[in-house]
Amino acid sequence: MSFVLSCPNCGAREVTDFGYGGEVVPRPRQRPSFRELNEYNYFRRNRAGLQREWWFHRSGCREWFVAERDTTTNEVRWTALPSEVPAP
Ligand SMILES: [Zn+2]
């Protein structure tokens, strides 16, 4: 399975150019409980549908960025540098 991702710095490239960094998960509060920390480290929603994800352009600019992708179709709605991610 292949699809195209658009790096905010380099433009459109095959997905094989990138490394997947997992779902975007909100960081816990400053002093999380063990349960909150466990959820942050290990629990994922694994959503069927639109999901925000971390991607790493390993064969290009080596920058991390966020993409919103439909996990059922691999359609990528948008990509953005972390500082430019729109509010959910
Ligand atoms: Zn890049």
PDB file of the backbone (N, CA, C, O) and the ligand in Angstrom, with CONECT records:
HET     ZN  A 101       1
ATOM      1  N   MET A   1       0.844  -1.184   0.000  1.00  0.00           N
ATOM      2  CA  MET A   1       0.000   0.000   0.000  1.00  0.00           C
ATOM      3  C   MET A   1       0.883   1.238   0.000  1.00  0.00           C
ATOM      4  O   MET A   1       1.836   1.336   0.774  1.00  0.00           O
ATOM      5  N   SER A   2       0.562   2.168  -0.863  1.00  0.00           N
ATOM      6  CA  SER A   2       1.369   3.363  -0.964  1.00  0.00           C
ATOM      7  C   SER A   2       0.473   4.586  -1.116  1.00  0.00           C
ATOM      8  O   SER A   2      -0.622   4.512  -1.674  1.00  0.00           O
ATOM      9  N   PHE A   3       0.951   5.681  -0.619  1.00  0.00           N
ATOM     10  CA  PHE A   3       0.246   6.935  -0.823  1.00  0.00           C
ATOM     11  C   PHE A   3       1.258   8.066  -0.745  1.00  0.00           C
ATOM     12  O   PHE A   3       2.425   7.855  -0.414  1.00  0.00           O
ATOM     13  N   VAL A   4       0.796   9.259  -1.053  1.00  0.00           N
ATOM     14  CA  VAL A   4       1.679  10.420  -1.116  1.00  0.00           C
ATOM     15  C   VAL A   4       1.422  11.307   0.099  1.00  0.00           C
ATOM     16  O   VAL A   4       0.278  11.591   0.455  1.00  0.00           O
ATOM     17  N   LEU A   5       2.511  11.733   0.719  1.00  0.00           N
ATOM     18  CA  LEU A   5       2.453  12.679   1.825  1.00  0.00           C
ATOM     19  C   LEU A   5       3.167  13.938   1.379  1.00  0.00           C
ATOM     20  O   LEU A   5       4.138  13.875   0.625  1.00  0.00           O
ATOM     21  N   SER A   6       2.687  15.077   1.841  1.00  0.00           N
ATOM     22  CA  SER A   6       3.323  16.329   1.470  1.00  0.00           C
ATOM     23  C   SER A   6       4.081  16.890   2.675  1.00  0.00           C
ATOM     24  O   SER A   6       3.475  17.331   3.651  1.00  0.00           O
ATOM     25  N   CYS A   7       5.396  16.867   2.594  1.00  0.00           N
ATOM     26  CA  CYS A   7       6.216  17.446   3.661  1.00  0.00           C
ATOM     27  C   CYS A   7       6.051  18.979   3.604  1.00  0.00           C
ATOM     28  O   CYS A   7       6.115  19.559   2.520  1.00  0.00           O
ATOM     29  N   PRO A   8       5.843  19.628   4.734  1.00  0.00           N
ATOM     30  CA  PRO A   8       5.693  21.095   4.725  1.00  0.00           C
ATOM     31  C   PRO A   8       6.923  21.816   4.161  1.00  0.00           C
ATOM     32  O   PRO A   8       6.803  22.939   3.670  1.00  0.00           O
ATOM     33  N   ASN A   9       8.091  21.194   4.224  1.00  0.00           N
ATOM     34  CA  ASN A   9       9.300  21.819   3.694  1.00  0.00           C
ATOM     35  C   ASN A   9       9.611  21.414   2.260  1.00  0.00           C
ATOM     36  O   ASN A   9      10.039  22.248   1.462  1.00  0.00           O
ATOM     37  N   CYS A  10       9.400  20.141   1.924  1.00  0.00           N
ATOM     38  CA  CYS A  10       9.898  19.599   0.653  1.00  0.00           C
ATOM     39  C   CYS A  10       8.819  19.357  -0.393  1.00  0.00           C
ATOM     40  O   CYS A  10       9.131  19.249  -1.579  1.00  0.00           O
ATOM     41  N   GLY A  11       7.551  19.269   0.018  1.00  0.00           N
ATOM     42  CA  GLY A  11       6.490  18.991  -0.937  1.00  0.00           C
ATOM     43  C   GLY A  11       6.129  17.516  -0.969  1.00  0.00           C
ATOM     44  O   GLY A  11       6.503  16.753  -0.079  1.00  0.00           O
ATOM     45  N   ALA A  12       5.389  17.118  -2.016  1.00  0.00           N
ATOM     46  CA  ALA A  12       4.825  15.771  -2.110  1.00  0.00           C
ATOM     47  C   ALA A  12       5.910  14.731  -2.374  1.00  0.00           C
ATOM     48  O   ALA A  12       6.774  14.906  -3.233  1.00  0.00           O
ATOM     49  N   ARG A  13       5.838  13.635  -1.601  1.00  0.00           N
ATOM     50  CA  ARG A  13       6.763  12.503  -1.749  1.00  0.00           C
ATOM     51  C   ARG A  13       6.011  11.209  -1.443  1.00  0.00           C
ATOM     52  O   ARG A  13       4.987  11.221  -0.760  1.00  0.00           O
ATOM     53  N   GLU A  14       6.531  10.098  -1.955  1.00  0.00           N
ATOM     54  CA  GLU A  14       5.974   8.797  -1.606  1.00  0.00           C
ATOM     55  C   GLU A  14       6.094   8.565  -0.104  1.00  0.00           C
ATOM     56  O   GLU A  14       7.033   9.049   0.527  1.00  0.00           O
ATOM     57  N   VAL A  15       5.154   7.831   0.464  1.00  0.00           N
ATOM     58  CA  VAL A  15       5.137   7.602   1.909  1.00  0.00           C
ATOM     59  C   VAL A  15       6.399   6.869   2.377  1.00  0.00           C
ATOM     60  O   VAL A  15       6.776   6.965   3.545  1.00  0.00           O
ATOM     61  N   THR A  16       7.051   6.138   1.463  1.00  0.00           N
ATOM     62  CA  THR A  16       8.270   5.407   1.832  1.00  0.00           C
ATOM     63  C   THR A  16       9.417   6.355   2.190  1.00  0.00           C
ATOM     64  O   THR A  16      10.425   5.916   2.743  1.00  0.00           O
ATOM     65  N   ASP A  17       9.277   7.643   1.884  1.00  0.00           N
ATOM     66  CA  ASP A  17      10.277   8.650   2.257  1.00  0.00           C
ATOM     67  C   ASP A  17      10.203   9.004   3.747  1.00  0.00           C
ATOM     68  O   ASP A  17      11.114   9.623   4.296  1.00  0.00           O
ATOM     69  N   PHE A  18       9.085   8.594   4.396  1.00  0.00           N
ATOM     70  CA  PHE A  18       8.789   9.082   5.744  1.00  0.00           C
ATOM     71  C   PHE A  18       8.767   7.958   6.769  1.00  0.00           C
ATOM     72  O   PHE A  18       8.586   6.787   6.435  1.00  0.00           O
ATOM     73  N   GLY A  19       8.952   8.340   8.005  1.00  0.00           N
ATOM     74  CA  GLY A  19       8.768   7.423   9.118  1.00  0.00           C
ATOM     75  C   GLY A  19       7.516   7.814   9.878  1.00  0.00           C
ATOM     76  O   GLY A  19       7.242   8.995  10.090  1.00  0.00           O
ATOM     77  N   TYR A  20       6.760   6.803  10.285  1.00  0.00           N
ATOM     78  CA  TYR A  20       5.517   7.038  11.022  1.00  0.00           C
ATOM     79  C   TYR A  20       5.832   7.194  12.504  1.00  0.00           C
ATOM     80  O   TYR A  20       6.546   6.374  13.081  1.00  0.00           O
ATOM     81  N   GLY A  21       5.298   8.249  13.121  1.00  0.00           N
ATOM     82  CA  GLY A  21       5.585   8.497  14.536  1.00  0.00           C
ATOM     83  C   GLY A  21       4.419   8.260  15.468  1.00  0.00           C
ATOM     84  O   GLY A  21       4.516   8.527  16.666  1.00  0.00           O
ATOM     85  N   GLY A  22       3.322   7.764  14.938  1.00  0.00           N
ATOM     86  CA  GLY A  22       2.181   7.438  15.794  1.00  0.00           C
ATOM     87  C   GLY A  22       1.165   8.557  15.887  1.00  0.00           C
ATOM     88  O   GLY A  22       1.359   9.647  15.348  1.00  0.00           O
ATOM     89  N   GLU A  23       0.075   8.265  16.583  1.00  0.00           N
ATOM     90  CA  GLU A  23      -1.006   9.225  16.771  1.00  0.00           C
ATOM     91  C   GLU A  23      -0.532  10.415  17.592  1.00  0.00           C
ATOM     92  O   GLU A  23       0.316  10.278  18.473  1.00  0.00           O
ATOM     93  N   VAL A  24      -1.077  11.560  17.297  1.00  0.00           N
ATOM     94  CA  VAL A  24      -0.859  12.720  18.159  1.00  0.00           C
ATOM     95  C   VAL A  24      -1.696  12.506  19.413  1.00  0.00           C
ATOM     96  O   VAL A  24      -2.919  12.374  19.346  1.00  0.00           O
ATOM     97  N   VAL A  25      -1.020  12.474  20.558  1.00  0.00           N
ATOM     98  CA  VAL A  25      -1.684  12.229  21.837  1.00  0.00           C
ATOM     99  C   VAL A  25      -1.386  13.427  22.746  1.00  0.00           C
ATOM    100  O   VAL A  25      -0.229  13.817  22.896  1.00  0.00           O
ATOM    101  N   PRO A  26      -2.423  14.008  23.349  1.00  0.00           N
ATOM    102  CA  PRO A  26      -2.168  15.153  24.232  1.00  0.00           C
ATOM    103  C   PRO A  26      -1.258  14.753  25.397  1.00  0.00           C
ATOM    104  O   PRO A  26      -1.426  13.692  25.998  1.00  0.00           O
ATOM    105  N   ARG A  27      -0.300  15.615  25.698  1.00  0.00           N
ATOM    106  CA  ARG A  27       0.615  15.320  26.803  1.00  0.00           C
ATOM    107  C   ARG A  27      -0.132  15.428  28.132  1.00  0.00           C
ATOM    108  O   ARG A  27      -1.043  16.246  28.262  1.00  0.00           O
ATOM    109  N   PRO A  28       0.242  14.617  29.112  1.00  0.00           N
ATOM    110  CA  PRO A  28      -0.427  14.712  30.420  1.00  0.00           C
ATOM    111  C   PRO A  28      -0.059  15.999  31.133  1.00  0.00           C
ATOM    112  O   PRO A  28       0.852  16.723  30.731  1.00  0.00           O
ATOM    113  N   ARG A  29      -0.806  16.268  32.220  1.00  0.00           N
ATOM    114  CA  ARG A  29      -0.528  17.451  33.026  1.00  0.00           C
ATOM    115  C   ARG A  29       0.906  17.392  33.563  1.00  0.00           C
ATOM    116  O   ARG A  29       1.607  16.398  33.374  1.00  0.00           O
ATOM    117  N   GLN A  30       1.328  18.455  34.228  1.00  0.00           N
ATOM    118  CA  GLN A  30       2.719  18.512  34.687  1.00  0.00           C
ATOM    119  C   GLN A  30       3.122  17.335  35.569  1.00  0.00           C
ATOM    120  O   GLN A  30       4.206  16.778  35.394  1.00  0.00           O
ATOM    121  N   ARG A  31       2.263  16.947  36.518  1.00  0.00           N
ATOM    122  CA  ARG A  31       2.579  15.809  37.379  1.00  0.00           C
ATOM    123  C   ARG A  31       1.495  14.754  37.218  1.00  0.00           C
ATOM    124  O   ARG A  31       0.556  14.693  38.012  1.00  0.00           O
ATOM    125  N   PRO A  32       1.626  13.922  36.187  1.00  0.00           N
ATOM    126  CA  PRO A  32       0.575  12.943  35.920  1.00  0.00           C
ATOM    127  C   PRO A  32       0.577  11.823  36.958  1.00  0.00           C
ATOM    128  O   PRO A  32       1.607  11.506  37.552  1.00  0.00           O
ATOM    129  N   SER A  33      -0.594  11.237  37.160  1.00  0.00           N
ATOM    130  CA  SER A  33      -0.668  10.030  37.975  1.00  0.00           C
ATOM    131  C   SER A  33      -0.052   8.886  37.160  1.00  0.00           C
ATOM    132  O   SER A  33       0.172   9.023  35.957  1.00  0.00           O
ATOM    133  N   PHE A  34       0.217   7.767  37.820  1.00  0.00           N
ATOM    134  CA  PHE A  34       0.759   6.618  37.078  1.00  0.00           C
ATOM    135  C   PHE A  34      -0.211   6.177  35.994  1.00  0.00           C
ATOM    136  O   PHE A  34       0.208   5.760  34.914  1.00  0.00           O
ATOM    137  N   ARG A  35      -1.511   6.268  36.280  1.00  0.00           N
ATOM    138  CA  ARG A  35      -2.512   5.873  35.294  1.00  0.00           C
ATOM    139  C   ARG A  35      -2.451   6.796  34.069  1.00  0.00           C
ATOM    140  O   ARG A  35      -2.470   6.322  32.933  1.00  0.00           O
ATOM    141  N   GLU A  36      -2.378   8.118  34.303  1.00  0.00           N
ATOM    142  CA  GLU A  36      -2.299   9.068  33.186  1.00  0.00           C
ATOM    143  C   GLU A  36      -1.030   8.850  32.365  1.00  0.00           C
ATOM    144  O   GLU A  36      -1.052   8.900  31.136  1.00  0.00           O
ATOM    145  N   LEU A  37       0.068   8.608  33.066  1.00  0.00           N
ATOM    146  CA  LEU A  37       1.337   8.376  32.375  1.00  0.00           C
ATOM    147  C   LEU A  37       1.280   7.092  31.547  1.00  0.00           C
ATOM    148  O   LEU A  37       1.763   7.053  30.415  1.00  0.00           O
ATOM    149  N   ASN A  38       0.690   6.050  32.117  1.00  0.00           N
ATOM    150  CA  ASN A  38       0.512   4.786  31.412  1.00  0.00           C
ATOM    151  C   ASN A  38      -0.346   4.963  30.161  1.00  0.00           C
ATOM    152  O   ASN A  38      -0.020   4.437  29.097  1.00  0.00           O
ATOM    153  N   GLU A  39      -1.437   5.703  30.297  1.00  0.00           N
ATOM    154  CA  GLU A  39      -2.309   5.937  29.155  1.00  0.00           C
ATOM    155  C   GLU A  39      -1.567   6.701  28.069  1.00  0.00           C
ATOM    156  O   GLU A  39      -1.697   6.395  26.884  1.00  0.00           O
ATOM    157  N   TYR A  40      -0.790   7.697  28.481  1.00  0.00           N
ATOM    158  CA  TYR A  40      -0.032   8.504  27.519  1.00  0.00           C
ATOM    159  C   TYR A  40       0.994   7.644  26.773  1.00  0.00           C
ATOM    160  O   TYR A  40       1.161   7.787  25.562  1.00  0.00           O
ATOM    161  N   ASN A  41       1.666   6.768  27.482  1.00  0.00           N
ATOM    162  CA  ASN A  41       2.723   5.968  26.868  1.00  0.00           C
ATOM    163  C   ASN A  41       2.214   4.797  26.050  1.00  0.00           C
ATOM    164  O   ASN A  41       2.827   4.452  25.040  1.00  0.00           O
ATOM    165  N   TYR A  42       1.115   4.175  26.448  1.00  0.00           N
ATOM    166  CA  TYR A  42       0.754   2.887  25.859  1.00  0.00           C
ATOM    167  C   TYR A  42      -0.613   2.808  25.202  1.00  0.00           C
ATOM    168  O   TYR A  42      -0.815   1.953  24.340  1.00  0.00           O
ATOM    169  N   PHE A  43      -1.556   3.658  25.569  1.00  0.00           N
ATOM    170  CA  PHE A  43      -2.907   3.507  25.023  1.00  0.00           C
ATOM    171  C   PHE A  43      -3.057   4.344  23.764  1.00  0.00           C
ATOM    172  O   PHE A  43      -2.704   5.523  23.745  1.00  0.00           O
ATOM    173  N   ARG A  44      -3.582   3.729  22.718  1.00  0.00           N
ATOM    174  CA  ARG A  44      -3.843   4.434  21.467  1.00  0.00           C
ATOM    175  C   ARG A  44      -5.279   4.186  21.053  1.00  0.00           C
ATOM    176  O   ARG A  44      -5.847   3.131  21.336  1.00  0.00           O
ATOM    177  N   ARG A  45      -5.869   5.181  20.371  1.00  0.00           N
ATOM    178  CA  ARG A  45      -7.264   5.035  19.955  1.00  0.00           C
ATOM    179  C   ARG A  45      -7.391   4.144  18.728  1.00  0.00           C
ATOM    180  O   ARG A  45      -8.398   3.456  18.559  1.00  0.00           O
ATOM    181  N   ASN A  46      -6.358   4.154  17.859  1.00  0.00           N
ATOM    182  CA  ASN A  46      -6.377   3.322  16.650  1.00  0.00           C
ATOM    183  C   ASN A  46      -7.677   3.542  15.871  1.00  0.00           C
ATOM    184  O   ASN A  46      -8.388   2.600  15.522  1.00  0.00           O
ATOM    185  N   ARG A  47      -7.948   4.775  15.624  1.00  0.00           N
ATOM    186  CA  ARG A  47      -9.213   5.209  15.058  1.00  0.00           C
ATOM    187  C   ARG A  47      -9.383   4.770  13.596  1.00  0.00           C
ATOM    188  O   ARG A  47      -8.422   4.777  12.827  1.00  0.00           O
ATOM    189  N   ALA A  48     -10.591   4.395  13.224  1.00  0.00           N
ATOM    190  CA  ALA A  48     -10.955   4.163  11.819  1.00  0.00           C
ATOM    191  C   ALA A  48     -11.568   5.456  11.324  1.00  0.00           C
ATOM    192  O   ALA A  48     -12.724   5.754  11.623  1.00  0.00           O
ATOM    193  N   GLY A  49     -10.794   6.229  10.563  1.00  0.00           N
ATOM    194  CA  GLY A  49     -11.282   7.519  10.079  1.00  0.00           C
ATOM    195  C   GLY A  49     -10.191   8.560  10.225  1.00  0.00           C
ATOM    196  O   GLY A  49      -9.006   8.231  10.182  1.00  0.00           O
ATOM    197  N   LEU A  50     -10.582   9.811  10.397  1.00  0.00           N
ATOM    198  CA  LEU A  50      -9.611  10.903  10.469  1.00  0.00           C
ATOM    199  C   LEU A  50      -8.806  10.839  11.755  1.00  0.00           C
ATOM    200  O   LEU A  50      -9.350  10.672  12.847  1.00  0.00           O
ATOM    201  N   GLN A  51      -7.512  10.974  11.602  1.00  0.00           N
ATOM    202  CA  GLN A  51      -6.611  10.886  12.736  1.00  0.00           C
ATOM    203  C   GLN A  51      -5.426  11.816  12.505  1.00  0.00           C
ATOM    204  O   GLN A  51      -4.932  11.930  11.383  1.00  0.00           O
ATOM    205  N   ARG A  52      -4.973  12.475  13.558  1.00  0.00           N
ATOM    206  CA  ARG A  52      -3.749  13.292  13.479  1.00  0.00           C
ATOM    207  C   ARG A  52      -2.562  12.432  13.887  1.00  0.00           C
ATOM    208  O   ARG A  52      -2.598  11.711  14.885  1.00  0.00           O
ATOM    209  N   GLU A  53      -1.489  12.532  13.068  1.00  0.00           N
ATOM    210  CA  GLU A  53      -0.341  11.653  13.270  1.00  0.00           C
ATOM    211  C   GLU A  53       0.971  12.408  13.127  1.00  0.00           C
ATOM    212  O   GLU A  53       1.059  13.414  12.423  1.00  0.00           O
ATOM    213  N   TRP A  54       1.975  11.902  13.804  1.00  0.00           N
ATOM    214  CA  TRP A  54       3.342  12.393  13.637  1.00  0.00           C
ATOM    215  C   TRP A  54       4.008  11.658  12.493  1.00  0.00           C
ATOM    216  O   TRP A  54       3.888  10.439  12.368  1.00  0.00           O
ATOM    217  N   TRP A  55       4.726  12.424  11.643  1.00  0.00           N
ATOM    218  CA  TRP A  55       5.522  11.835  10.572  1.00  0.00           C
ATOM    219  C   TRP A  55       6.893  12.490  10.570  1.00  0.00           C
ATOM    220  O   TRP A  55       7.049  13.655  10.934  1.00  0.00           O
ATOM    221  N   PHE A  56       7.879  11.714  10.151  1.00  0.00           N
ATOM    222  CA  PHE A  56       9.270  12.172  10.118  1.00  0.00           C
ATOM    223  C   PHE A  56       9.802  12.031   8.697  1.00  0.00           C
ATOM    224  O   PHE A  56       9.742  10.942   8.126  1.00  0.00           O
ATOM    225  N   HIS A  57      10.318  13.099   8.120  1.00  0.00           N
ATOM    226  CA  HIS A  57      10.831  13.028   6.744  1.00  0.00           C
ATOM    227  C   HIS A  57      12.267  12.520   6.771  1.00  0.00           C
ATOM    228  O   HIS A  57      13.219  13.296   6.686  1.00  0.00           O
ATOM    229  N   ARG A  58      12.404  11.211   6.890  1.00  0.00           N
ATOM    230  CA  ARG A  58      13.732  10.613   7.088  1.00  0.00           C
ATOM    231  C   ARG A  58      14.605  10.657   5.832  1.00  0.00           C
ATOM    232  O   ARG A  58      15.830  10.686   5.949  1.00  0.00           O
ATOM    233  N   SER A  59      14.010  10.662   4.636  1.00  0.00           N
ATOM    234  CA  SER A  59      14.812  10.706   3.403  1.00  0.00           C
ATOM    235  C   SER A  59      14.865  12.106   2.811  1.00  0.00           C
ATOM    236  O   SER A  59      15.204  12.275   1.640  1.00  0.00           O
ATOM    237  N   GLY A  60      14.535  13.097   3.603  1.00  0.00           N
ATOM    238  CA  GLY A  60      14.535  14.465   3.097  1.00  0.00           C
ATOM    239  C   GLY A  60      15.107  15.420   4.123  1.00  0.00           C
ATOM    240  O   GLY A  60      16.278  15.328   4.490  1.00  0.00           O
ATOM    241  N   CYS A  61      14.261  16.351   4.590  1.00  0.00           N
ATOM    242  CA  CYS A  61      14.741  17.418   5.476  1.00  0.00           C
ATOM    243  C   CYS A  61      14.893  16.980   6.934  1.00  0.00           C
ATOM    244  O   CYS A  61      15.398  17.742   7.758  1.00  0.00           O
ATOM    245  N   ARG A  62      14.453  15.737   7.261  1.00  0.00           N
ATOM    246  CA  ARG A  62      14.570  15.165   8.603  1.00  0.00           C
ATOM    247  C   ARG A  62      13.812  15.988   9.649  1.00  0.00           C
ATOM    248  O   ARG A  62      14.227  16.115  10.801  1.00  0.00           O
ATOM    249  N   GLU A  63      12.696  16.534   9.200  1.00  0.00           N
ATOM    250  CA  GLU A  63      11.836  17.329  10.081  1.00  0.00           C
ATOM    251  C   GLU A  63      10.618  16.509  10.489  1.00  0.00           C
ATOM    252  O   GLU A  63      10.089  15.732   9.693  1.00  0.00           O
ATOM    253  N   TRP A  64      10.172  16.687  11.743  1.00  0.00           N
ATOM    254  CA  TRP A  64       8.918  16.097  12.204  1.00  0.00           C
ATOM    255  C   TRP A  64       7.778  17.030  11.831  1.00  0.00           C
ATOM    256  O   TRP A  64       7.912  18.251  11.909  1.00  0.00           O
ATOM    257  N   PHE A  65       6.658  16.449  11.425  1.00  0.00           N
ATOM    258  CA  PHE A  65       5.474  17.248  11.153  1.00  0.00           C
ATOM    259  C   PHE A  65       4.221  16.441  11.478  1.00  0.00           C
ATOM    260  O   PHE A  65       4.294  15.245  11.763  1.00  0.00           O
ATOM    261  N   VAL A  66       3.079  17.107  11.432  1.00  0.00           N
ATOM    262  CA  VAL A  66       1.791  16.475  11.755  1.00  0.00           C
ATOM    263  C   VAL A  66       0.967  16.378  10.477  1.00  0.00           C
ATOM    264  O   VAL A  66       0.939  17.305   9.668  1.00  0.00           O
ATOM    265  N   ALA A  67       0.298  15.245  10.312  1.00  0.00           N
ATOM    266  CA  ALA A  67      -0.609  15.055   9.177  1.00  0.00           C
ATOM    267  C   ALA A  67      -1.968  14.622   9.699  1.00  0.00           C
ATOM    268  O   ALA A  67      -2.061  13.910  10.699  1.00  0.00           O
ATOM    269  N   GLU A  68      -3.015  15.055   9.022  1.00  0.00           N
ATOM    270  CA  GLU A  68      -4.339  14.510   9.316  1.00  0.00           C
ATOM    271  C   GLU A  68      -4.680  13.573   8.173  1.00  0.00           C
ATOM    272  O   GLU A  68      -4.775  13.989   7.018  1.00  0.00           O
ATOM    273  N   ARG A  69      -4.865  12.299   8.510  1.00  0.00           N
ATOM    274  CA  ARG A  69      -5.048  11.245   7.503  1.00  0.00           C
ATOM    275  C   ARG A  69      -6.285  10.433   7.852  1.00  0.00           C
ATOM    276  O   ARG A  69      -6.575  10.173   9.019  1.00  0.00           O
ATOM    277  N   ASP A  70      -7.009  10.038   6.799  1.00  0.00           N
ATOM    278  CA  ASP A  70      -8.122   9.110   6.983  1.00  0.00           C
ATOM    279  C   ASP A  70      -7.526   7.705   6.949  1.00  0.00           C
ATOM    280  O   ASP A  70      -7.009   7.272   5.919  1.00  0.00           O
ATOM    281  N   THR A  71      -7.596   6.999   8.065  1.00  0.00           N
ATOM    282  CA  THR A  71      -6.940   5.694   8.148  1.00  0.00           C
ATOM    283  C   THR A  71      -7.656   4.623   7.330  1.00  0.00           C
ATOM    284  O   THR A  71      -7.091   3.554   7.097  1.00  0.00           O
ATOM    285  N   THR A  72      -8.887   4.887   6.888  1.00  0.00           N
ATOM    286  CA  THR A  72      -9.592   3.882   6.086  1.00  0.00           C
ATOM    287  C   THR A  72      -9.287   4.017   4.595  1.00  0.00           C
ATOM    288  O   THR A  72      -9.436   3.055   3.841  1.00  0.00           O
ATOM    289  N   THR A  73      -8.853   5.223   4.160  1.00  0.00           N
ATOM    290  CA  THR A  73      -8.593   5.442   2.727  1.00  0.00           C
ATOM    291  C   THR A  73      -7.164   5.911   2.451  1.00  0.00           C
ATOM    292  O   THR A  73      -6.742   5.942   1.295  1.00  0.00           O
ATOM    293  N   ASN A  74      -6.423   6.271   3.480  1.00  0.00           N
ATOM    294  CA  ASN A  74      -5.089   6.875   3.361  1.00  0.00           C
ATOM    295  C   ASN A  74      -5.113   8.245   2.693  1.00  0.00           C
ATOM    296  O   ASN A  74      -4.075   8.733   2.247  1.00  0.00           O
ATOM    297  N   GLU A  75      -6.281   8.867   2.619  1.00  0.00           N
ATOM    298  CA  GLU A  75      -6.345  10.232   2.104  1.00  0.00           C
ATOM    299  C   GLU A  75      -5.760  11.168   3.159  1.00  0.00           C
ATOM    300  O   GLU A  75      -6.200  11.166   4.309  1.00  0.00           O
ATOM    301  N   VAL A  76      -4.771  11.965   2.767  1.00  0.00           N
ATOM    302  CA  VAL A  76      -4.160  12.919   3.686  1.00  0.00           C
ATOM    303  C   VAL A  76      -4.815  14.276   3.476  1.00  0.00           C
ATOM    304  O   VAL A  76      -4.713  14.852   2.393  1.00  0.00           O
ATOM    305  N   ARG A  77      -5.487  14.793   4.504  1.00  0.00           N
ATOM    306  CA  ARG A  77      -6.212  16.060   4.388  1.00  0.00           C
ATOM    307  C   ARG A  77      -5.265  17.251   4.404  1.00  0.00           C
ATOM    308  O   ARG A  77      -5.408  18.174   3.602  1.00  0.00           O
ATOM    309  N   TRP A  78      -4.292  17.232   5.324  1.00  0.00           N
ATOM    310  CA  TRP A  78      -3.324  18.317   5.391  1.00  0.00           C
ATOM    311  C   TRP A  78      -2.105  17.842   6.170  1.00  0.00           C
ATOM    312  O   TRP A  78      -2.145  16.845   6.891  1.00  0.00           O
ATOM    313  N   THR A  79      -1.014  18.595   5.997  1.00  0.00           N
ATOM    314  CA  THR A  79       0.196  18.391   6.791  1.00  0.00           C
ATOM    315  C   THR A  79       0.650  19.764   7.265  1.00  0.00           C
ATOM    316  O   THR A  79       0.403  20.770   6.600  1.00  0.00           O
ATOM    317  N   ALA A  80       1.314  19.803   8.415  1.00  0.00           N
ATOM    318  CA  ALA A  80       1.766  21.084   8.965  1.00  0.00           C
ATOM    319  C   ALA A  80       2.917  20.855   9.926  1.00  0.00           C
ATOM    320  O   ALA A  80       3.019  19.808  10.565  1.00  0.00           O
ATOM    321  N   LEU A  81       3.785  21.859  10.015  1.00  0.00           N
ATOM    322  CA  LEU A  81       4.816  21.822  11.045  1.00  0.00           C
ATOM    323  C   LEU A  81       4.117  21.942  12.406  1.00  0.00           C
ATOM    324  O   LEU A  81       3.033  22.519  12.487  1.00  0.00           O
ATOM    325  N   PRO A  82       4.718  21.408  13.470  1.00  0.00           N
ATOM    326  CA  PRO A  82       4.046  21.414  14.781  1.00  0.00           C
ATOM    327  C   PRO A  82       3.578  22.793  15.226  1.00  0.00           C
ATOM    328  O   PRO A  82       2.534  22.907  15.869  1.00  0.00           O
ATOM    329  N   SER A  83       4.324  23.839  14.900  1.00  0.00           N
ATOM    330  CA  SER A  83       3.941  25.176  15.323  1.00  0.00           C
ATOM    331  C   SER A  83       2.765  25.762  14.528  1.00  0.00           C
ATOM    332  O   SER A  83       2.203  26.794  14.894  1.00  0.00           O
ATOM    333  N   GLU A  84       2.408  25.076  13.430  1.00  0.00           N
ATOM    334  CA  GLU A  84       1.361  25.589  12.537  1.00  0.00           C
ATOM    335  C   GLU A  84       0.135  24.685  12.461  1.00  0.00           C
ATOM    336  O   GLU A  84      -0.709  24.849  11.580  1.00  0.00           O
ATOM    337  N   VAL A  85       0.040  23.736  13.381  1.00  0.00           N
ATOM    338  CA  VAL A  85      -1.095  22.802  13.377  1.00  0.00           C
ATOM    339  C   VAL A  85      -2.368  23.537  13.761  1.00  0.00           C
ATOM    340  O   VAL A  85      -2.402  24.215  14.788  1.00  0.00           O
ATOM    341  N   PRO A  86      -3.443  23.411  12.931  1.00  0.00           N
ATOM    342  CA  PRO A  86      -4.695  24.079  13.285  1.00  0.00           C
ATOM    343  C   PRO A  86      -5.337  23.447  14.522  1.00  0.00           C
ATOM    344  O   PRO A  86      -5.120  22.272  14.817  1.00  0.00           O
ATOM    345  N   ALA A  87      -6.127  24.242  15.234  1.00  0.00           N
ATOM    346  CA  ALA A  87      -6.827  23.726  16.413  1.00  0.00           C
ATOM    347  C   ALA A  87      -7.786  22.627  15.980  1.00  0.00           C
ATOM    348  O   ALA A  87      -8.367  22.714  14.899  1.00  0.00           O
ATOM    349  N   PRO A  88      -7.965  21.589  16.805  1.00  0.00           N
ATOM    350  CA  PRO A  88      -8.857  20.498  16.420  1.00  0.00           C
ATOM    351  C   PRO A  88     -10.322  20.930  16.358  1.00  0.00           C
ATOM    352  O   PRO A  88     -11.193  20.118  16.047  1.00  0.00           O
TER     353      PRO A  88
HETATM  354 ZN    ZN A 101      10.939  17.351   4.127  1.00  0.00          ZN2+
END
